[in-house]
Amino acid sequence: MKLSISTFGWSGYAWCDICALAKDSGFSGIEIHDRYVPSFAGKRDIFDPTAANAVYRDMFDSGIHIPCIDSSCNI
């Protein structure tokens, strides 16, 4: 069974730290809880359009996937 870690409660960590945590803990995926977390808005983070290819390549090499994106709003 593949398990994922959620970013809920980890808002003070950068994307690279969460990826490293997931890989080191044996998780195969990361659920993005809130895309508007300020720590995800920096350079080389997951939602930086200029770094999208590099972030994808790093995740692919690590075997980390994004199985779902959670909604922090009432749809």
C-alpha positions as CSV (number, residue, x, y, z in Angstrom):
1,M,0.0,0.0,0.0
2,K,1.3,3.5,-0.9
3,L,1.0,6.1,1.8
4,S,1.1,9.9,1.6
5,I,1.8,12.6,4.0
6,S,-0.4,15.7,4.2
7,T,1.0,19.3,4.3
8,F,-1.8,20.2,6.8
9,G,0.0,21.5,9.9
10,W,3.4,21.8,8.2
11,S,2.9,25.4,7.0
12,G,6.3,26.6,8.3
13,Y,8.3,24.2,6.1
14,A,9.5,24.7,2.6
15,W,8.5,22.3,-0.2
16,C,12.0,20.8,-0.4
17,D,11.9,20.0,3.4
18,I,8.5,18.3,3.0
19,C,9.8,16.2,0.1
20,A,12.8,15.2,2.1
21,L,10.6,14.3,5.1
22,A,8.3,12.2,2.9
23,K,11.2,10.4,1.3
24,D,13.0,9.7,4.6
25,S,9.9,8.5,6.3
26,G,9.0,6.1,3.5
27,F,5.9,7.9,2.1
28,S,5.3,7.7,-1.6
29,G,3.2,10.8,-2.0
30,I,2.4,14.3,-0.6
31,E,-1.1,15.6,-0.3
32,I,-1.2,19.4,-0.8
33,H,-3.5,20.8,1.8
34,D,-3.4,24.5,1.0
35,R,-1.7,25.9,-2.1
36,Y,-1.7,29.4,-0.6
37,V,0.7,28.7,2.2
38,P,3.4,31.4,2.1
39,S,6.2,28.9,2.4
40,F,5.1,27.3,-1.0
41,A,5.3,30.7,-2.8
42,G,9.0,31.2,-2.9
43,K,11.5,30.5,-5.6
44,R,12.2,26.8,-6.3
45,D,8.9,25.8,-4.6
46,I,6.1,23.8,-6.1
47,F,4.0,26.6,-7.3
48,D,6.7,28.7,-8.8
49,P,6.1,28.5,-12.6
50,T,9.8,29.0,-13.4
51,A,10.8,26.0,-11.3
52,A,8.0,23.6,-12.3
53,N,10.2,21.3,-14.4
54,A,13.0,21.2,-11.8
55,V,10.5,20.4,-9.0
56,Y,8.8,17.7,-11.1
57,R,12.2,16.2,-11.9
58,D,13.3,16.2,-8.3
59,M,10.0,14.5,-7.2
60,F,10.2,11.9,-10.0
61,D,13.8,11.0,-9.1
62,S,12.7,10.7,-5.4
63,G,9.7,8.6,-6.2
64,I,7.4,11.1,-4.6
65,H,3.9,11.8,-6.2
66,I,1.0,14.2,-5.5
67,P,-2.0,11.9,-5.2
68,C,-4.5,14.7,-4.4
69,I,-4.8,18.4,-3.8
70,D,-7.1,19.3,-0.9
71,S,-9.4,22.3,-0.9
72,S,-9.1,24.9,1.9
73,C,-12.3,26.6,0.7
74,N,-16.0,25.7,0.7
75,I,-16.7,24.7,-2.8
